[in-house]
Structure formats: C-alpha cells, structure tokens
Amino acid sequence: MSDTFADIGFAKLDLSREERTGLPETVFCAGKTKEQLLLILQKFEEKHIAVLGTRCSQEQFEFVQNAGLKTSYDPISRIIALPGGKIPELPGKIAVCAAGTADLPVAEEAARTAEFFGAKVERFYDVGIAGLHRLLAKIENIRQSQVVITVAGMEGALSGVVAGLVKAPVIAVPTSVGYGASFNGLAPLLTMLNSCAEGISVVNIDNGFGAAVQACRILKIMEKQQ
C-alpha cells in the first residue's frame, strides 16, 4: 500500500488524482468484471474518495448496489457515481448541446461528468442544423455559458455553426451516430477537425467524458483568475 495508490492485485488504484489534477478519480467500467468493479469501488469508499465510473452496464451497477454500496446510476449515460467528500463548486457554466436524440448517451456522459466534478450544466438537446431554427431559438441562452460542448454525429456540422455564434471555447464531440458513410463517427470527427470556425477543440469519437474534463479544467483556470 502506498500513500498515492492502492495495489489490489489486478489494479493499482490512484488515490491522489484529485490532489494532482484538481478533479476526482474516474474508473472506466467497460471490460471489468462486476466483481472487479465492486472491489475497486469498495476500496475507494474505504478511503472516503469520491469516484466516477464511465461506461458502466446495468448488470455491473445492480451487482454493486446489491453489495451495499450507495451509488447512483444513470442508464442513458451509463455513469455510476460513488460519493465521497464534498466536491467544490466550479465557477461559470457549461452548455452541453446535442444535435439529435440519438446523441444523448454521449451528451449525458459529458453533462453528468461535468456535474460530478462540480460544474453547473445547462442542456440544449435536439438542436441539430437540420432544423437550424431550433438552435437559433436557444443561442442567446447558450451564449451565457463560459464553455460549450457540442455533441453530434452524421456530418458533425453543429460544432462549426455554434463556434461561429459564441465567444466561449467550443469542445466538439463526434459521435458514432449515422449511416454507413459516417464510418462510425469518422465523418463527423473529420468535419470538426477541419472546421473553418475558430476556437474549436475536438475529442475522440463518443468521448463525452473527455470533453467534460477539458471543460472543467477551463473553469478551474477561471477560478484561479477570480
């Protein structure tokens, strides 16, 4: 056992991530057995460390819950959360914009991750450019946010449109939603990378979690400047 990590055989748990990075620990649940996930969360609970789990299945959650751990779970985002100490509230606000309903699992992964890390989040869903009036009806509200996360599949045009309308930095998340020629998210990824609108950063396909981390780090910089 170390002060910075706990060795439980199949995993070495990071006990000092929040101290180093300013954000709580996160566990990627996919690929782990339900027994492994339980042992990991139990160890963090022993240490009174809040931990977020991404890509958690319903089966994993039910197993953990039945073992007595007081976790929360959202089946859309597949986020499981184990509370620990109080997480400080971040300044400002993050807008999470999703092009369509099919993009909600990734959008909710971003929104719920950011909320777990202490951010205020406002959701703007089904505002894709196929019906541009839906986005324009909400654009003044979106402009009130300090960071904007845009989530879109198909051709991924939402991010470039939003970036041309707001002052805040835009974090673009391509999703694997679309027909064959979208190549499981490659088409929107390339669109976002090649956008002529400035101020866009792009994370990997379906990586709502990564977008939320980046957004929260931007808010933390704002916090230091206040």
C-alpha positions as CSV (number, residue, x, y, z in Angstrom):
1,M,0.0,0.0,0.0
2,S,1.3,3.4,-1.0
3,D,0.1,6.9,0.0
4,T,-0.6,7.6,-3.7
5,F,-2.0,4.3,-4.9
6,A,-3.6,1.1,-3.6
7,D,-2.4,-2.2,-5.1
8,I,-5.3,-4.7,-5.1
9,G,-3.7,-7.2,-7.4
10,F,-5.5,-6.8,-10.7
11,A,-5.5,-2.9,-10.4
12,K,-3.5,-0.1,-8.8
13,L,-5.9,2.5,-7.7
14,D,-5.0,6.1,-7.9
15,L,-5.6,7.7,-4.6
16,S,-4.1,11.1,-5.3
17,R,-5.6,12.1,-8.6
18,E,-7.6,14.9,-7.3
19,E,-4.6,16.3,-5.4
20,R,-2.5,16.2,-8.6
21,T,-5.1,17.2,-11.3
22,G,-7.8,19.0,-9.3
23,L,-10.5,16.5,-10.5
24,P,-11.7,13.4,-8.7
25,E,-10.8,9.9,-9.8
26,T,-12.7,8.1,-12.7
27,V,-12.9,4.4,-13.4
28,F,-13.6,3.1,-16.9
29,C,-16.0,0.2,-16.1
30,A,-16.2,-1.4,-19.5
31,G,-14.1,-4.6,-19.7
32,K,-14.0,-5.1,-16.0
33,T,-16.0,-7.9,-14.3
34,K,-18.7,-6.8,-11.9
35,E,-16.6,-8.4,-9.1
36,Q,-13.6,-6.3,-10.1
37,L,-15.6,-3.1,-10.2
38,L,-17.1,-3.8,-6.8
39,L,-13.7,-4.3,-5.2
40,I,-12.4,-1.1,-6.8
41,L,-15.3,1.0,-5.5
42,Q,-15.2,-0.6,-2.1
43,K,-11.5,0.4,-1.8
44,F,-12.3,4.0,-2.7
45,E,-15.2,4.0,-0.3
46,E,-12.9,2.9,2.5
47,K,-10.7,5.9,1.7
48,H,-13.6,8.3,1.5
49,I,-12.7,9.2,-2.0
50,A,-15.4,10.2,-4.5
51,V,-15.2,8.3,-7.7
52,L,-17.0,8.4,-11.1
53,G,-17.4,5.3,-13.3
54,T,-18.0,5.6,-17.0
55,R,-19.5,3.0,-19.4
56,C,-21.0,1.1,-16.6
57,S,-23.5,-1.6,-17.5
58,Q,-26.8,-2.1,-15.8
59,E,-25.6,-5.5,-14.7
60,Q,-22.5,-4.0,-13.1
61,F,-24.5,-1.4,-11.3
62,E,-27.0,-3.8,-9.9
63,F,-24.2,-6.1,-8.6
64,V,-22.5,-3.1,-6.9
65,Q,-25.8,-1.9,-5.5
66,N,-26.8,-5.3,-4.2
67,A,-23.5,-5.5,-2.4
68,G,-24.5,-2.5,-0.3
69,L,-22.6,0.4,-1.9
70,K,-24.6,3.6,-2.1
71,T,-24.0,4.5,-5.7
72,S,-26.1,6.4,-8.2
73,Y,-26.6,5.3,-11.8
74,D,-27.9,6.8,-15.0
75,P,-28.7,4.2,-17.7
76,I,-28.6,6.7,-20.5
77,S,-25.1,8.0,-19.9
78,R,-24.0,4.7,-18.2
79,I,-22.5,6.8,-15.4
80,I,-22.1,5.4,-11.9
81,A,-21.1,7.7,-9.1
82,L,-19.8,6.9,-5.6
83,P,-20.0,10.0,-3.3
84,G,-17.0,10.8,-1.1
85,G,-16.0,14.2,0.3
86,K,-17.7,17.4,-0.8
87,I,-16.5,18.4,-4.3
88,P,-16.1,22.2,-4.6
89,E,-18.4,24.0,-7.0
90,L,-16.8,25.4,-10.1
91,P,-17.4,29.0,-11.3
92,G,-19.3,29.7,-14.5
93,K,-21.5,27.3,-16.5
94,I,-21.1,24.7,-19.3
95,A,-23.6,24.4,-22.1
96,V,-24.0,20.9,-23.5
97,C,-25.5,20.9,-27.0
98,A,-26.6,17.7,-28.7
99,A,-27.6,17.6,-32.3
100,G,-30.2,14.8,-32.0
101,T,-31.8,12.5,-29.6
102,A,-29.5,9.6,-30.7
103,D,-26.6,11.7,-29.4
104,L,-28.0,11.8,-25.9
105,P,-25.9,9.0,-24.4
106,V,-22.7,10.8,-25.2
107,A,-24.1,14.2,-24.3
108,E,-25.3,12.9,-21.0
109,E,-21.9,11.4,-20.3
110,A,-20.5,14.8,-20.7
111,A,-23.1,16.6,-18.7
112,R,-23.2,14.2,-15.8
113,T,-19.4,14.0,-15.6
114,A,-19.2,17.8,-15.5
115,E,-21.8,18.0,-12.8
116,F,-20.0,15.3,-10.7
117,F,-16.8,17.5,-11.0
118,G,-18.7,20.5,-9.6
119,A,-19.8,22.4,-12.7
120,K,-23.1,23.9,-13.4
121,V,-24.5,22.5,-16.7
122,E,-27.3,23.6,-18.9
123,R,-28.5,21.2,-21.6
124,F,-29.6,22.1,-25.1
125,Y,-30.8,18.9,-26.8
126,D,-32.1,18.3,-30.3
127,V,-30.6,21.5,-31.8
128,G,-29.0,20.0,-34.9
129,I,-28.5,22.0,-38.0
130,A,-31.2,20.1,-40.0
131,G,-33.6,22.4,-38.2
132,L,-31.4,25.5,-37.7
133,H,-34.3,27.5,-36.1
134,R,-34.1,25.1,-33.1
135,L,-30.5,26.2,-32.4
136,L,-31.1,29.8,-33.1
137,A,-34.1,29.8,-30.6
138,K,-31.6,28.9,-27.9
139,I,-28.4,30.7,-29.0
140,E,-28.8,33.6,-26.5
141,N,-29.0,31.1,-23.6
142,I,-26.0,29.2,-25.0
143,R,-24.0,32.4,-25.1
144,Q,-24.4,32.8,-21.4
145,S,-22.0,29.8,-20.8
146,Q,-18.3,30.0,-20.3
147,V,-17.6,26.7,-22.2
148,V,-19.8,25.0,-24.8
149,I,-19.7,21.3,-25.5
150,T,-21.2,20.3,-28.8
151,V,-22.1,16.6,-29.5
152,A,-23.1,15.5,-33.0
153,G,-22.9,12.5,-35.3
154,M,-23.9,12.3,-39.0
155,E,-21.7,15.0,-40.7
156,G,-21.0,16.8,-37.4
157,A,-21.7,20.3,-38.6
158,L,-23.2,21.5,-35.3
159,S,-19.9,22.4,-33.8
160,G,-18.7,24.7,-36.5
161,V,-22.1,26.5,-36.6
162,V,-22.1,27.0,-32.8
163,A,-18.4,28.1,-32.8
164,G,-19.3,30.8,-35.3
165,L,-22.0,32.2,-33.0
166,V,-20.5,32.2,-29.5
167,K,-17.5,33.8,-27.7
168,A,-16.8,30.8,-25.5
169,P,-14.4,28.0,-26.3
170,V,-16.2,25.1,-28.0
171,I,-15.3,21.5,-27.3
172,A,-16.6,19.2,-30.1
173,V,-17.5,15.6,-29.6
174,P,-18.2,13.5,-32.7
175,T,-20.5,10.5,-32.1
176,S,-20.8,7.2,-33.9
177,V,-24.4,8.0,-34.9
178,G,-25.1,7.9,-38.6
179,Y,-25.5,5.9,-41.7
180,G,-22.7,3.8,-43.4
181,A,-20.7,6.7,-44.9
182,S,-20.3,8.3,-41.5
183,F,-17.9,5.4,-40.8
184,N,-18.9,5.1,-37.1
185,G,-18.1,8.7,-36.3
186,L,-15.1,9.2,-38.5
187,A,-17.0,11.6,-40.8
188,P,-18.1,14.0,-38.0
189,L,-14.6,13.8,-36.5
190,L,-13.0,15.0,-39.7
191,T,-15.7,17.7,-40.1
192,M,-14.9,19.0,-36.7
193,L,-11.2,18.9,-37.2
194,N,-11.5,20.7,-40.5
195,S,-14.0,23.4,-39.4
196,C,-13.2,26.9,-40.6
197,A,-14.8,28.3,-37.4
198,E,-12.1,29.2,-34.9
199,G,-12.0,28.2,-31.2
200,I,-12.9,24.5,-31.6
201,S,-11.1,21.7,-29.8
202,V,-12.0,18.2,-30.7
203,V,-12.0,15.0,-28.6
204,N,-12.3,11.4,-29.7
205,I,-15.4,9.7,-31.1
206,D,-18.1,9.3,-28.4
207,N,-15.8,10.7,-25.7
208,G,-18.2,12.8,-23.7
209,F,-16.1,12.2,-20.6
210,G,-13.0,13.7,-22.1
211,A,-14.9,16.8,-23.2
212,A,-16.3,17.3,-19.7
213,V,-12.8,17.1,-18.2
214,Q,-11.5,19.7,-20.6
215,A,-14.4,22.0,-19.9
216,C,-14.0,21.7,-16.2
217,R,-10.3,22.4,-16.4
218,I,-11.1,25.6,-18.3
219,L,-13.5,26.6,-15.5
220,K,-10.7,25.9,-12.9
221,I,-8.4,28.3,-14.7
222,M,-11.2,30.9,-14.4
223,E,-11.5,30.1,-10.7
224,K,-7.8,30.9,-10.2
225,Q,-8.1,34.2,-12.0
226,Q,-11.0,35.4,-9.8
